[in-house]
Amino acid sequence: MITNYVVTGMTCGHCVNHVTEEVSAIPGVTEVKVEQAGPMTVSSDTAIDFGTIEEAVAEAGDYKVALA
């Protein structure tokens, strides 16, 4: 399953790395692609609850996420 999101608040490569690390740690997530401009694509074995994605992005820093 592939789901597209938009992450706001990222200003550098470190931001991208933090978001990638946190979202990649969610059980069931198989791949995460994040761009500094905001697009994020999450591949997973099963559907991931939006709240879980939201929590992971918030844990990474002062970022917001929305479905694309």
Secondary structure as UniProt FT lines:
FT   STRAND          2..8
FT   HELIX           13..24
FT   TURN            27..28
FT   STRAND          29..34
FT   TURN            36..37
FT   STRAND          39..44
FT   HELIX           50..60
FT   STRAND          64..67
//
